[in-house]
Amino acid sequence: MSKDYWAVVYKDGDLWAGYANGDIRDTHGDGQDWRELHREGACYVGNEVKVCLWR
């Protein structure tokens, strides 16, 4: 069982895409693909999502 939120951001051809769990107990993505994301610095931004990645 998942003990935290998580997200996956990946390159799909020339575009960025991703998905995540919507509930901390979910071990799979919530089934809602974020579609196309564009990069803004350390963040990947879509219509209804913003994911920022740091080391």
PDB file of N, CA, C, O and CB in Angstrom:
ATOM      1  N   MET A   1       0.842  -1.174   0.000  1.00  0.00           N
ATOM      2  CA  MET A   1       0.000   0.000   0.000  1.00  0.00           C
ATOM      3  C   MET A   1       0.894   1.246   0.000  1.00  0.00           C
ATOM      4  O   MET A   1       1.899   1.304   0.709  1.00  0.00           O
ATOM      5  CB  MET A   1      -0.961  -0.007   1.223  1.00  0.00           C
ATOM      6  N   SER A   2       0.516   2.218  -0.791  1.00  0.00           N
ATOM      7  CA  SER A   2       1.266   3.466  -0.861  1.00  0.00           C
ATOM      8  C   SER A   2       1.124   4.229   0.448  1.00  0.00           C
ATOM      9  O   SER A   2       0.067   4.214   1.079  1.00  0.00           O
ATOM     10  CB  SER A   2       0.786   4.328  -2.045  1.00  0.00           C
ATOM     11  N   LYS A   3       2.191   4.889   0.843  1.00  0.00           N
ATOM     12  CA  LYS A   3       2.175   5.695   2.062  1.00  0.00           C
ATOM     13  C   LYS A   3       2.399   7.174   1.762  1.00  0.00           C
ATOM     14  O   LYS A   3       2.610   7.973   2.674  1.00  0.00           O
ATOM     15  CB  LYS A   3       3.235   5.196   3.036  1.00  0.00           C
ATOM     16  N   ASP A   4       2.352   7.534   0.480  1.00  0.00           N
ATOM     17  CA  ASP A   4       2.585   8.919   0.103  1.00  0.00           C
ATOM     18  C   ASP A   4       1.997   9.172  -1.282  1.00  0.00           C
ATOM     19  O   ASP A   4       1.637   8.234  -1.993  1.00  0.00           O
ATOM     20  CB  ASP A   4       4.097   9.252   0.128  1.00  0.00           C
ATOM     21  N   TYR A   5       1.905  10.429  -1.651  1.00  0.00           N
ATOM     22  CA  TYR A   5       1.516  10.782  -3.011  1.00  0.00           C
ATOM     23  C   TYR A   5       2.713  10.585  -3.927  1.00  0.00           C
ATOM     24  O   TYR A   5       3.857  10.701  -3.486  1.00  0.00           O
ATOM     25  CB  TYR A   5       0.993  12.246  -3.088  1.00  0.00           C
ATOM     26  N   TRP A   6       2.464  10.288  -5.190  1.00  0.00           N
ATOM     27  CA  TRP A   6       3.541  10.137  -6.147  1.00  0.00           C
ATOM     28  C   TRP A   6       3.051  10.614  -7.509  1.00  0.00           C
ATOM     29  O   TRP A   6       1.848  10.699  -7.754  1.00  0.00           O
ATOM     30  CB  TRP A   6       4.030   8.666  -6.211  1.00  0.00           C
ATOM     31  N   ALA A   7       3.990  10.922  -8.384  1.00  0.00           N
ATOM     32  CA  ALA A   7       3.676  11.368  -9.744  1.00  0.00           C
ATOM     33  C   ALA A   7       4.703  10.789 -10.704  1.00  0.00           C
ATOM     34  O   ALA A   7       5.847  10.531 -10.329  1.00  0.00           O
ATOM     35  CB  ALA A   7       3.650  12.925  -9.837  1.00  0.00           C
ATOM     36  N   VAL A   8       4.281  10.591 -11.937  1.00  0.00           N
ATOM     37  CA  VAL A   8       5.146  10.122 -13.009  1.00  0.00           C
ATOM     38  C   VAL A   8       5.073  11.148 -14.132  1.00  0.00           C
ATOM     39  O   VAL A   8       3.988  11.458 -14.624  1.00  0.00           O
ATOM     40  CB  VAL A   8       4.729   8.690 -13.507  1.00  0.00           C
ATOM     41  N   VAL A   9       6.219  11.672 -14.536  1.00  0.00           N
ATOM     42  CA  VAL A   9       6.313  12.582 -15.682  1.00  0.00           C
ATOM     43  C   VAL A   9       7.258  11.912 -16.667  1.00  0.00           C
ATOM     44  O   VAL A   9       8.358  11.501 -16.296  1.00  0.00           O
ATOM     45  CB  VAL A   9       6.824  14.039 -15.263  1.00  0.00           C
ATOM     46  N   TYR A  10       6.834  11.802 -17.920  1.00  0.00           N
ATOM     47  CA  TYR A  10       7.646  11.095 -18.904  1.00  0.00           C
ATOM     48  C   TYR A  10       7.566  11.783 -20.261  1.00  0.00           C
ATOM     49  O   TYR A  10       6.608  12.492 -20.568  1.00  0.00           O
ATOM     50  CB  TYR A  10       7.198   9.633 -19.021  1.00  0.00           C
ATOM     51  N   LYS A  11       8.592  11.554 -21.053  1.00  0.00           N
ATOM     52  CA  LYS A  11       8.636  12.095 -22.409  1.00  0.00           C
ATOM     53  C   LYS A  11       7.960  11.102 -23.344  1.00  0.00           C
ATOM     54  O   LYS A  11       8.310   9.923 -23.370  1.00  0.00           O
ATOM     55  CB  LYS A  11      10.105  12.382 -22.862  1.00  0.00           C
ATOM     56  N   ASP A  12       6.998  11.584 -24.103  1.00  0.00           N
ATOM     57  CA  ASP A  12       6.237  10.773 -25.046  1.00  0.00           C
ATOM     58  C   ASP A  12       6.484  11.337 -26.441  1.00  0.00           C
ATOM     59  O   ASP A  12       5.752  12.213 -26.900  1.00  0.00           O
ATOM     60  CB  ASP A  12       4.702  10.762 -24.693  1.00  0.00           C
ATOM     61  N   GLY A  13       7.513  10.835 -27.111  1.00  0.00           N
ATOM     62  CA  GLY A  13       7.915  11.409 -28.403  1.00  0.00           C
ATOM     63  C   GLY A  13       8.540  12.771 -28.160  1.00  0.00           C
ATOM     64  O   GLY A  13       9.536  12.880 -27.446  1.00  0.00           O
ATOM     65  N   ASP A  14       7.962  13.808 -28.749  1.00  0.00           N
ATOM     66  CA  ASP A  14       8.459  15.168 -28.556  1.00  0.00           C
ATOM     67  C   ASP A  14       7.724  15.901 -27.436  1.00  0.00           C
ATOM     68  O   ASP A  14       8.050  17.050 -27.138  1.00  0.00           O
ATOM     69  CB  ASP A  14       8.332  15.951 -29.847  1.00  0.00           C
ATOM     70  N   LEU A  15       6.741  15.256 -26.814  1.00  0.00           N
ATOM     71  CA  LEU A  15       5.915  15.888 -25.794  1.00  0.00           C
ATOM     72  C   LEU A  15       6.189  15.307 -24.414  1.00  0.00           C
ATOM     73  O   LEU A  15       6.789  14.238 -24.301  1.00  0.00           O
ATOM     74  CB  LEU A  15       4.443  15.734 -26.138  1.00  0.00           C
ATOM     75  N   TRP A  16       5.757  15.998 -23.367  1.00  0.00           N
ATOM     76  CA  TRP A  16       5.807  15.514 -21.994  1.00  0.00           C
ATOM     77  C   TRP A  16       4.395  15.155 -21.560  1.00  0.00           C
ATOM     78  O   TRP A  16       3.434  15.815 -21.953  1.00  0.00           O
ATOM     79  CB  TRP A  16       6.434  16.576 -21.040  1.00  0.00           C
ATOM     80  N   ALA A  17       4.268  14.111 -20.751  1.00  0.00           N
ATOM     81  CA  ALA A  17       2.971  13.667 -20.237  1.00  0.00           C
ATOM     82  C   ALA A  17       3.178  13.150 -18.820  1.00  0.00           C
ATOM     83  O   ALA A  17       4.312  13.084 -18.347  1.00  0.00           O
ATOM     84  CB  ALA A  17       2.335  12.560 -21.155  1.00  0.00           C
ATOM     85  N   GLY A  18       2.094  12.783 -18.136  1.00  0.00           N
ATOM     86  CA  GLY A  18       2.236  12.248 -16.792  1.00  0.00           C
ATOM     87  C   GLY A  18       0.918  11.842 -16.175  1.00  0.00           C
ATOM     88  O   GLY A  18      -0.152  12.035 -16.753  1.00  0.00           O
ATOM     89  N   TYR A  19       1.021  11.270 -14.975  1.00  0.00           N
ATOM     90  CA  TYR A  19      -0.141  10.866 -14.180  1.00  0.00           C
ATOM     91  C   TYR A  19       0.306  10.694 -12.733  1.00  0.00           C
ATOM     92  O   TYR A  19       1.504  10.712 -12.450  1.00  0.00           O
ATOM     93  CB  TYR A  19      -0.781   9.542 -14.732  1.00  0.00           C
ATOM     94  N   ALA A  20      -0.650  10.527 -11.811  1.00  0.00           N
ATOM     95  CA  ALA A  20      -0.318  10.392 -10.381  1.00  0.00           C
ATOM     96  C   ALA A  20      -1.448   9.685  -9.653  1.00  0.00           C
ATOM     97  O   ALA A  20      -2.497   9.399 -10.230  1.00  0.00           O
ATOM     98  CB  ALA A  20      -0.051  11.779  -9.737  1.00  0.00           C
ATOM     99  N   ASN A  21      -1.214   9.408  -8.373  1.00  0.00           N
ATOM    100  CA  ASN A  21      -2.309   8.888  -7.555  1.00  0.00           C
ATOM    101  C   ASN A  21      -3.099  10.066  -7.005  1.00  0.00           C
ATOM    102  O   ASN A  21      -2.523  11.097  -6.658  1.00  0.00           O
ATOM    103  CB  ASN A  21      -1.776   7.981  -6.397  1.00  0.00           C
ATOM    104  N   GLY A  22      -4.403   9.917  -6.926  1.00  0.00           N
ATOM    105  CA  GLY A  22      -5.263  10.979  -6.407  1.00  0.00           C
ATOM    106  C   GLY A  22      -5.543  10.828  -4.926  1.00  0.00           C
ATOM    107  O   GLY A  22      -6.001  11.768  -4.277  1.00  0.00           O
ATOM    108  N   ASP A  23      -5.269   9.650  -4.390  1.00  0.00           N
ATOM    109  CA  ASP A  23      -5.489   9.359  -2.977  1.00  0.00           C
ATOM    110  C   ASP A  23      -4.227   8.684  -2.454  1.00  0.00           C
ATOM    111  O   ASP A  23      -3.645   7.846  -3.144  1.00  0.00           O
ATOM    112  CB  ASP A  23      -6.764   8.452  -2.758  1.00  0.00           C
ATOM    113  N   ILE A  24      -3.803   9.030  -1.266  1.00  0.00           N
ATOM    114  CA  ILE A  24      -2.547   8.517  -0.713  1.00  0.00           C
ATOM    115  C   ILE A  24      -2.539   6.991  -0.625  1.00  0.00           C
ATOM    116  O   ILE A  24      -1.467   6.386  -0.635  1.00  0.00           O
ATOM    117  CB  ILE A  24      -2.304   9.114   0.668  1.00  0.00           C
ATOM    118  N   ARG A  25      -3.712   6.356  -0.538  1.00  0.00           N
ATOM    119  CA  ARG A  25      -3.798   4.895  -0.437  1.00  0.00           C
ATOM    120  C   ARG A  25      -3.704   4.194  -1.792  1.00  0.00           C
ATOM    121  O   ARG A  25      -3.525   2.977  -1.843  1.00  0.00           O
ATOM    122  CB  ARG A  25      -5.092   4.506   0.237  1.00  0.00           C
ATOM    123  N   ASP A  26      -3.822   4.947  -2.892  1.00  0.00           N
ATOM    124  CA  ASP A  26      -3.806   4.349  -4.228  1.00  0.00           C
ATOM    125  C   ASP A  26      -2.401   3.919  -4.637  1.00  0.00           C
ATOM    126  O   ASP A  26      -1.439   4.669  -4.472  1.00  0.00           O
ATOM    127  CB  ASP A  26      -4.364   5.333  -5.253  1.00  0.00           C
ATOM    128  N   THR A  27      -2.294   2.710  -5.167  1.00  0.00           N
ATOM    129  CA  THR A  27      -1.009   2.208  -5.649  1.00  0.00           C
ATOM    130  C   THR A  27      -0.888   2.344  -7.163  1.00  0.00           C
ATOM    131  O   THR A  27       0.188   2.116  -7.716  1.00  0.00           O
ATOM    132  CB  THR A  27      -0.825   0.750  -5.241  1.00  0.00           C
ATOM    133  N   HIS A  28      -1.968   2.709  -7.841  1.00  0.00           N
ATOM    134  CA  HIS A  28      -1.971   2.930  -9.283  1.00  0.00           C
ATOM    135  C   HIS A  28      -2.408   4.366  -9.548  1.00  0.00           C
ATOM    136  O   HIS A  28      -2.995   5.013  -8.681  1.00  0.00           O
ATOM    137  CB  HIS A  28      -2.909   1.913 -10.012  1.00  0.00           C
ATOM    138  N   GLY A  29      -2.123   4.856 -10.735  1.00  0.00           N
ATOM    139  CA  GLY A  29      -2.590   6.184 -11.116  1.00  0.00           C
ATOM    140  C   GLY A  29      -4.105   6.240 -11.086  1.00  0.00           C
ATOM    141  O   GLY A  29      -4.769   5.207 -11.181  1.00  0.00           O
ATOM    142  N   ASP A  30      -4.645   7.414 -10.957  1.00  0.00           N
ATOM    143  CA  ASP A  30      -6.094   7.559 -10.837  1.00  0.00           C
ATOM    144  C   ASP A  30      -6.826   7.390 -12.161  1.00  0.00           C
ATOM    145  O   ASP A  30      -8.034   7.611 -12.234  1.00  0.00           O
ATOM    146  CB  ASP A  30      -6.422   8.901 -10.258  1.00  0.00           C
ATOM    147  N   GLY A  31      -6.105   7.001 -13.205  1.00  0.00           N
ATOM    148  CA  GLY A  31      -6.738   6.766 -14.498  1.00  0.00           C
ATOM    149  C   GLY A  31      -6.904   8.008 -15.338  1.00  0.00           C
ATOM    150  O   GLY A  31      -7.373   7.931 -16.473  1.00  0.00           O
ATOM    151  N   GLN A  32      -6.530   9.142 -14.807  1.00  0.00           N
ATOM    152  CA  GLN A  32      -6.656  10.390 -15.546  1.00  0.00           C
ATOM    153  C   GLN A  32      -5.284  10.835 -16.024  1.00  0.00           C
ATOM    154  O   GLN A  32      -4.478  11.346 -15.246  1.00  0.00           O
ATOM    155  CB  GLN A  32      -7.313  11.484 -14.677  1.00  0.00           C
ATOM    156  N   ASP A  33      -5.029  10.637 -17.305  1.00  0.00           N
ATOM    157  CA  ASP A  33      -3.769  11.080 -17.898  1.00  0.00           C
ATOM    158  C   ASP A  33      -3.795  12.603 -17.995  1.00  0.00           C
ATOM    159  O   ASP A  33      -4.817  13.185 -18.358  1.00  0.00           O
ATOM    160  CB  ASP A  33      -3.540  10.428 -19.307  1.00  0.00           C
ATOM    161  N   TRP A  34      -2.683  13.246 -17.675  1.00  0.00           N
ATOM    162  CA  TRP A  34      -2.622  14.707 -17.706  1.00  0.00           C
ATOM    163  C   TRP A  34      -2.496  15.263 -19.110  1.00  0.00           C
ATOM    164  O   TRP A  34      -2.464  16.479 -19.295  1.00  0.00           O
ATOM    165  CB  TRP A  34      -1.471  15.189 -16.876  1.00  0.00           C
ATOM    166  N   ARG A  35      -2.424  14.392 -20.095  1.00  0.00           N
ATOM    167  CA  ARG A  35      -2.249  14.806 -21.493  1.00  0.00           C
ATOM    168  C   ARG A  35      -0.943  15.553 -21.682  1.00  0.00           C
ATOM    169  O   ARG A  35       0.047  15.236 -21.024  1.00  0.00           O
ATOM    170  CB  ARG A  35      -3.420  15.683 -21.947  1.00  0.00           C
ATOM    171  N   GLU A  36      -0.922  16.523 -22.553  1.00  0.00           N
ATOM    172  CA  GLU A  36       0.335  17.221 -22.866  1.00  0.00           C
ATOM    173  C   GLU A  36       0.723  18.197 -21.753  1.00  0.00           C
ATOM    174  O   GLU A  36      -0.092  18.994 -21.289  1.00  0.00           O
ATOM    175  CB  GLU A  36       0.209  17.976 -24.202  1.00  0.00           C
ATOM    176  N   LEU A  37       1.987  18.112 -21.340  1.00  0.00           N
ATOM    177  CA  LEU A  37       2.562  19.043 -20.370  1.00  0.00           C
ATOM    178  C   LEU A  37       3.629  19.872 -21.067  1.00  0.00           C
ATOM    179  O   LEU A  37       4.283  19.385 -21.989  1.00  0.00           O
ATOM    180  CB  LEU A  37       3.159  18.286 -19.141  1.00  0.00           C
ATOM    181  N   HIS A  38       3.813  21.104 -20.647  1.00  0.00           N
ATOM    182  CA  HIS A  38       4.924  21.896 -21.161  1.00  0.00           C
ATOM    183  C   HIS A  38       5.798  22.314 -19.988  1.00  0.00           C
ATOM    184  O   HIS A  38       5.329  22.462 -18.859  1.00  0.00           O
ATOM    185  CB  HIS A  38       4.416  23.142 -21.956  1.00  0.00           C
ATOM    186  N   ARG A  39       7.056  22.496 -20.278  1.00  0.00           N
ATOM    187  CA  ARG A  39       8.037  22.755 -19.227  1.00  0.00           C
ATOM    188  C   ARG A  39       8.170  24.245 -18.957  1.00  0.00           C
ATOM    189  O   ARG A  39       8.260  25.057 -19.878  1.00  0.00           O
ATOM    190  CB  ARG A  39       9.396  22.169 -19.608  1.00  0.00           C
ATOM    191  N   GLU A  40       8.180  24.588 -17.665  1.00  0.00           N
ATOM    192  CA  GLU A  40       8.438  25.951 -17.201  1.00  0.00           C
ATOM    193  C   GLU A  40       9.475  25.852 -16.090  1.00  0.00           C
ATOM    194  O   GLU A  40       9.117  25.688 -14.923  1.00  0.00           O
ATOM    195  CB  GLU A  40       7.115  26.666 -16.701  1.00  0.00           C
ATOM    196  N   GLY A  41      10.750  25.951 -16.439  1.00  0.00           N
ATOM    197  CA  GLY A  41      11.824  25.789 -15.458  1.00  0.00           C
ATOM    198  C   GLY A  41      11.853  24.371 -14.923  1.00  0.00           C
ATOM    199  O   GLY A  41      11.989  23.421 -15.695  1.00  0.00           O
ATOM    200  N   ALA A  42      11.726  24.211 -13.597  1.00  0.00           N
ATOM    201  CA  ALA A  42      11.730  22.888 -12.968  1.00  0.00           C
ATOM    202  C   ALA A  42      10.335  22.274 -12.931  1.00  0.00           C
ATOM    203  O   ALA A  42      10.153  21.207 -12.344  1.00  0.00           O
ATOM    204  CB  ALA A  42      12.289  22.979 -11.554  1.00  0.00           C
ATOM    205  N   CYS A  43       9.352  22.921 -13.542  1.00  0.00           N
ATOM    206  CA  CYS A  43       7.961  22.459 -13.469  1.00  0.00           C
ATOM    207  C   CYS A  43       7.446  22.009 -14.837  1.00  0.00           C
ATOM    208  O   CYS A  43       7.889  22.480 -15.884  1.00  0.00           O
ATOM    209  CB  CYS A  43       7.061  23.570 -12.914  1.00  0.00           C
ATOM    210  N   TYR A  44       6.498  21.085 -14.781  1.00  0.00           N
ATOM    211  CA  TYR A  44       5.768  20.620 -15.960  1.00  0.00           C
ATOM    212  C   TYR A  44       4.317  21.004 -15.732  1.00  0.00           C
ATOM    213  O   TYR A  44       3.721  20.620 -14.725  1.00  0.00           O
ATOM    214  CB  TYR A  44       5.935  19.054 -16.197  1.00  0.00           C
ATOM    215  N   VAL A  45       3.742  21.766 -16.667  1.00  0.00           N
ATOM    216  CA  VAL A  45       2.449  22.386 -16.459  1.00  0.00           C
ATOM    217  C   VAL A  45       1.467  21.912 -17.528  1.00  0.00           C
ATOM    218  O   VAL A  45       1.799  21.848 -18.712  1.00  0.00           O
ATOM    219  CB  VAL A  45       2.575  23.918 -16.475  1.00  0.00           C
ATOM    220  N   GLY A  46       0.252  21.582 -17.088  1.00  0.00           N
ATOM    221  CA  GLY A  46      -0.839  21.208 -17.979  1.00  0.00           C
ATOM    222  C   GLY A  46      -2.057  22.048 -17.663  1.00  0.00           C
ATOM    223  O   GLY A  46      -1.974  23.010 -16.900  1.00  0.00           O
ATOM    224  N   ASN A  47      -3.191  21.688 -18.249  1.00  0.00           N
ATOM    225  CA  ASN A  47      -4.419  22.454 -18.035  1.00  0.00           C
ATOM    226  C   ASN A  47      -4.844  22.498 -16.569  1.00  0.00           C
ATOM    227  O   ASN A  47      -5.288  23.539 -16.084  1.00  0.00           O
ATOM    228  CB  ASN A  47      -5.534  21.871 -18.864  1.00  0.00           C
ATOM    229  N   GLU A  48      -4.713  21.375 -15.862  1.00  0.00           N
ATOM    230  CA  GLU A  48      -5.191  21.318 -14.480  1.00  0.00           C
ATOM    231  C   GLU A  48      -4.135  20.822 -13.497  1.00  0.00           C
ATOM    232  O   GLU A  48      -4.469  20.411 -12.386  1.00  0.00           O
ATOM    233  CB  GLU A  48      -6.400  20.428 -14.399  1.00  0.00           C
ATOM    234  N   VAL A  49      -2.862  20.858 -13.894  1.00  0.00           N
ATOM    235  CA  VAL A  49      -1.826  20.296 -13.039  1.00  0.00           C
ATOM    236  C   VAL A  49      -0.518  21.062 -13.197  1.00  0.00           C
ATOM    237  O   VAL A  49      -0.218  21.592 -14.267  1.00  0.00           O
ATOM    238  CB  VAL A  49      -1.615  18.816 -13.359  1.00  0.00           C
ATOM    239  N   LYS A  50       0.261  21.112 -12.106  1.00  0.00           N
ATOM    240  CA  LYS A  50       1.605  21.667 -12.128  1.00  0.00           C
ATOM    241  C   LYS A  50       2.455  20.777 -11.241  1.00  0.00           C
ATOM    242  O   LYS A  50       2.190  20.648 -10.046  1.00  0.00           O
ATOM    243  CB  LYS A  50       1.633  23.169 -11.648  1.00  0.00           C
ATOM    244  N   VAL A  51       3.487  20.156 -11.827  1.00  0.00           N
ATOM    245  CA  VAL A  51       4.380  19.262 -11.092  1.00  0.00           C
ATOM    246  C   VAL A  51       5.784  19.836 -11.180  1.00  0.00           C
ATOM    247  O   VAL A  51       6.293  20.073 -12.276  1.00  0.00           O
ATOM    248  CB  VAL A  51       4.329  17.796 -11.656  1.00  0.00           C
ATOM    249  N   CYS A  52       6.411  20.060 -10.033  1.00  0.00           N
ATOM    250  CA  CYS A  52       7.759  20.612  -9.995  1.00  0.00           C
ATOM    251  C   CYS A  52       8.705  19.546  -9.448  1.00  0.00           C
ATOM    252  O   CYS A  52       8.394  18.861  -8.474  1.00  0.00           O
ATOM    253  CB  CYS A  52       7.815  21.910  -9.129  1.00  0.00           C
ATOM    254  N   LEU A  53       9.855  19.422 -10.087  1.00  0.00           N
ATOM    255  CA  LEU A  53      10.829  18.379  -9.749  1.00  0.00           C
ATOM    256  C   LEU A  53      12.152  19.006  -9.337  1.00  0.00           C
ATOM    257  O   LEU A  53      12.689  19.871 -10.029  1.00  0.00           O
ATOM    258  CB  LEU A  53      11.040  17.421 -10.940  1.00  0.00           C
ATOM    259  N   TRP A  54      12.660  18.563  -8.219  1.00  0.00           N
ATOM    260  CA  TRP A  54      13.981  18.979  -7.745  1.00  0.00           C
ATOM    261  C   TRP A  54      14.741  17.764  -7.299  1.00  0.00           C
ATOM    262  O   TRP A  54      14.144  16.727  -7.007  1.00  0.00           O
ATOM    263  CB  TRP A  54      13.876  20.005  -6.598  1.00  0.00           C
ATOM    264  N   ARG A  55      16.049  17.872  -7.240  1.00  0.00           N
ATOM    265  CA  ARG A  55      16.883  16.777  -6.723  1.00  0.00           C
ATOM    266  C   ARG A  55      16.920  16.840  -5.230  1.00  0.00           C
ATOM    267  O   ARG A  55      17.566  16.008  -4.593  1.00  0.00           O
ATOM    268  CB  ARG A  55      18.308  16.835  -7.290  1.00  0.00           C
TER     269      ARG A  55
END
